[in-house]
Amino acid sequence: MNLKRQAVLALWHDCAAEHHPEFERWYQTEHLYERLAIDGFLRGRRYESCGGGPQFFTVYETRGVDVLHSDEYLERLNNPTELTSRVMSGMFTNMSRTVCEVVSRAGRFRGAYACTVNLNAVPDASDTLLESLLENHGVASAQLWVAPDAARLPATAEEKLRGGDSRITACLLIELLREKDAQDVVGQVRHDYANLVDEIGCYQLICELEAAAAIDSARLLVSATNPDA
């Protein structure tokens, strides 16, 4: 299935344990709502590592690459809130952040677990590759993301707070039903695509927020704090 008009913002990073309470408060009470309120953002999903890769993986789904170059989004990146500035400058480490197009997808389910396979090149016959992964009944779905050169974001105020981000070339996102299924898929991918693999991480889903829910929550908050609005 061709989804070239869709895009994702894929992020991986670590965070020291002593910062976790404030980090979680920021994500769950401010940051996800702020991002999902931007026009063109569709959904945000947060994951935590259960084997390999950086500690946290977050993906934002958008209508297209243009959303991630929009004036509205760049205004947010260049004018971080006070809490965002504190989190970005003191809690994020080993940050990888890339705008990607979703070039192919197989399977209709969402999984409780995910493997991210960061690649150093785009594999040939990607549709066949994704369909072959679905032969494992523990695989819910699979996507191939590719970072177009034109989609590279300029360094923003947020990135400068973090000290600069690394980027990927391409990524397989493999969603799975159970942790054991993730472990099985890691072995298969390492064997079949060893020359393409840069890094593999296995993750458990923490939470998901859709844009409509984020906007409704923001409206409820405004109504609660200002009944006459």
C-alpha positions as CSV (number, residue, x, y, z in Angstrom):
1,M,0.0,0.0,0.0
2,N,1.5,3.3,-1.1
3,L,1.3,6.1,1.6
4,K,3.7,8.6,0.1
5,R,1.5,11.5,1.2
6,Q,1.8,10.5,4.8
7,A,4.8,11.3,7.0
8,V,6.1,10.6,10.4
9,L,8.5,12.4,12.8
10,A,10.6,9.6,14.4
11,L,12.5,10.3,17.6
12,W,14.8,8.2,19.8
13,H,16.6,9.4,23.0
14,D,17.7,8.6,26.5
15,C,16.8,10.3,29.8
16,A,18.6,9.8,33.1
17,A,16.5,8.1,35.8
18,E,16.6,11.1,38.2
19,H,14.8,13.2,35.6
20,H,12.0,10.8,34.9
21,P,9.2,12.3,37.1
22,E,9.5,15.8,35.5
23,F,10.1,14.3,32.0
24,E,6.9,12.3,32.3
25,R,4.9,15.2,33.7
26,W,6.0,17.3,30.7
27,Y,5.1,14.7,28.1
28,Q,1.8,13.7,29.6
29,T,0.5,17.2,30.6
30,E,2.0,19.5,28.1
31,H,4.0,18.3,25.2
32,L,1.8,15.7,23.6
33,Y,-1.2,18.0,23.7
34,E,0.9,20.9,22.2
35,R,2.1,18.8,19.3
36,L,-1.2,17.2,18.5
37,A,-2.9,20.6,18.4
38,I,-0.8,21.6,15.4
39,D,-2.8,21.3,12.1
40,G,-1.8,18.2,10.2
41,F,-0.7,16.1,13.2
42,L,-2.8,13.0,13.4
43,R,-1.5,10.8,16.2
44,G,1.4,10.5,18.7
45,R,2.7,7.3,20.2
46,R,5.2,6.9,23.0
47,Y,7.3,3.7,23.7
48,E,9.9,2.6,26.2
49,S,12.7,0.1,25.5
50,C,12.3,-3.5,26.4
51,G,15.6,-4.5,24.7
52,G,18.2,-2.6,22.6
53,G,18.2,0.9,21.2
54,P,17.8,4.1,23.1
55,Q,15.5,4.2,26.1
56,F,12.6,6.0,24.5
57,F,11.0,6.0,21.1
58,T,8.3,8.5,20.0
59,V,6.5,8.7,16.7
60,Y,4.2,11.5,15.4
61,E,2.0,10.6,12.4
62,T,1.2,13.6,10.1
63,R,-0.7,14.2,6.9
64,G,2.5,14.8,5.0
65,V,6.1,16.1,5.1
66,D,4.8,19.7,4.5
67,V,3.2,19.7,8.0
68,L,6.6,19.3,9.5
69,H,7.8,22.4,7.6
70,S,4.8,24.5,8.3
71,D,5.0,27.9,9.9
72,E,2.8,26.8,12.7
73,Y,5.1,23.9,13.6
74,L,8.3,25.8,13.2
75,E,6.9,28.6,15.4
76,R,6.5,26.0,18.2
77,L,10.0,24.7,17.7
78,N,11.5,28.1,17.8
79,N,9.5,29.3,20.8
80,P,9.6,26.5,23.4
81,T,7.7,26.8,26.6
82,E,9.6,27.3,29.9
83,L,9.2,23.6,30.8
84,T,10.1,22.5,27.3
85,S,13.3,24.5,27.5
86,R,14.2,22.9,30.8
87,V,13.5,19.4,29.6
88,M,15.3,19.8,26.2
89,S,18.4,21.3,27.7
90,G,18.9,19.1,30.7
91,M,17.1,15.8,30.2
92,F,17.3,14.6,26.6
93,T,20.5,12.8,25.6
94,N,21.5,10.8,22.5
95,M,18.7,12.4,20.5
96,S,17.9,11.1,17.0
97,R,15.1,13.0,15.1
98,T,14.1,12.5,11.5
99,V,11.2,13.5,9.2
100,C,10.3,10.5,7.1
101,E,7.8,9.6,4.4
102,V,5.9,6.4,4.8
103,V,6.7,4.7,1.5
104,S,5.0,1.3,2.1
105,R,2.9,-0.5,4.7
106,A,1.5,-4.0,5.2
107,G,-1.0,-5.2,7.8
108,R,-3.9,-3.3,9.5
109,F,-3.4,-3.9,13.2
110,R,-1.6,-1.9,15.8
111,G,0.6,-3.8,18.2
112,A,1.5,-3.5,21.9
113,Y,5.2,-3.8,21.0
114,A,7.3,-2.4,18.2
115,C,10.7,-3.0,16.7
116,T,12.5,-0.1,15.0
117,V,15.1,-1.2,12.6
118,N,17.2,1.8,11.5
119,L,18.8,1.2,8.1
120,N,21.8,2.6,6.3
121,A,20.1,2.3,2.9
122,V,16.6,1.7,1.4
123,P,16.0,-2.0,0.8
124,D,14.9,-3.2,-2.6
125,A,11.4,-4.6,-3.1
126,S,10.1,-3.1,0.1
127,D,6.5,-4.3,-0.4
128,T,7.7,-7.9,-0.7
129,L,9.9,-7.4,2.4
130,L,6.9,-6.1,4.5
131,E,4.6,-8.9,3.3
132,S,7.2,-11.5,4.3
133,L,7.3,-10.2,7.8
134,L,3.5,-10.7,8.1
135,E,4.1,-14.5,7.6
136,N,5.0,-14.4,11.3
137,H,1.5,-14.3,12.9
138,G,2.9,-12.4,15.9
139,V,3.5,-9.4,13.5
140,A,0.6,-6.9,13.6
141,S,1.8,-4.6,10.8
142,A,5.0,-3.2,9.2
143,Q,6.0,0.0,7.6
144,L,9.0,1.4,5.8
145,W,10.0,5.0,6.4
146,V,12.5,6.8,4.3
147,A,14.0,10.3,5.0
148,P,13.9,12.4,1.9
149,D,16.8,14.8,1.6
150,A,14.5,17.7,1.0
151,A,12.7,17.0,4.4
152,R,15.7,17.8,6.5
153,L,14.6,20.3,9.1
154,P,16.7,23.4,9.8
155,A,18.3,23.6,13.3
156,T,15.6,25.2,15.5
157,A,15.7,26.6,19.0
158,E,14.7,23.3,20.5
159,E,17.4,21.4,18.6
160,K,20.0,23.9,19.8
161,L,18.9,23.3,23.4
162,R,19.6,19.6,22.9
163,G,23.0,20.3,21.4
164,G,22.1,18.9,18.0
165,D,20.3,15.7,16.8
166,S,21.4,12.7,14.7
167,R,19.3,11.5,11.8
168,I,18.5,8.2,10.1
169,T,18.3,7.2,6.5
170,A,15.4,4.7,6.7
171,C,13.5,2.7,9.2
172,L,11.4,-0.5,9.4
173,L,8.7,-0.1,12.0
174,I,7.4,-3.6,12.9
175,E,4.5,-3.7,15.3
176,L,4.0,-6.9,17.3
177,L,1.5,-8.6,19.6
178,R,3.8,-9.7,22.3
179,E,7.4,-9.2,23.6
180,K,8.4,-12.7,22.5
181,D,7.3,-11.9,19.0
182,A,9.6,-8.9,19.0
183,Q,12.5,-11.0,20.0
184,D,11.8,-13.5,17.2
185,V,11.6,-10.7,14.6
186,V,14.9,-9.2,15.7
187,G,16.6,-12.5,15.0
188,Q,15.0,-12.7,11.5
189,V,15.9,-9.2,10.5
190,R,19.5,-9.4,11.7
191,H,19.9,-12.6,9.7
192,D,18.1,-11.4,6.5
193,Y,19.3,-7.8,6.3
194,A,22.5,-7.7,8.2
195,N,24.3,-5.5,5.7
196,L,21.6,-2.8,6.0
197,V,21.0,-2.7,9.7
198,D,22.5,0.1,11.8
199,E,20.5,-0.3,15.0
200,I,17.5,-2.3,16.3
201,G,15.4,-1.4,19.3
202,C,12.5,-3.3,20.9
203,Y,9.8,-1.2,22.6
204,Q,6.6,-1.5,24.6
205,L,3.8,1.0,24.0
206,I,3.4,3.5,26.8
207,C,0.5,5.6,25.4
208,E,-1.2,7.0,22.3
209,L,-3.0,10.3,21.7
210,E,-5.0,11.2,18.7
211,A,-5.3,14.8,17.5
212,A,-9.1,15.0,18.0
213,A,-8.7,13.8,21.6
214,A,-6.0,16.4,22.2
215,I,-8.0,19.2,20.8
216,D,-11.1,18.2,22.8
217,S,-9.1,18.1,26.0
218,A,-7.7,21.5,25.3
219,R,-11.3,22.9,24.8
220,L,-12.4,21.3,28.1
221,L,-9.5,22.8,29.9
222,V,-10.3,26.3,28.6
223,S,-14.0,25.8,29.5
224,A,-13.1,24.7,33.1
225,T,-10.7,27.6,33.7
226,N,-12.9,30.3,31.9
227,P,-16.6,29.4,32.1
228,D,-17.6,32.6,30.3
229,A,-15.3,31.9,27.3
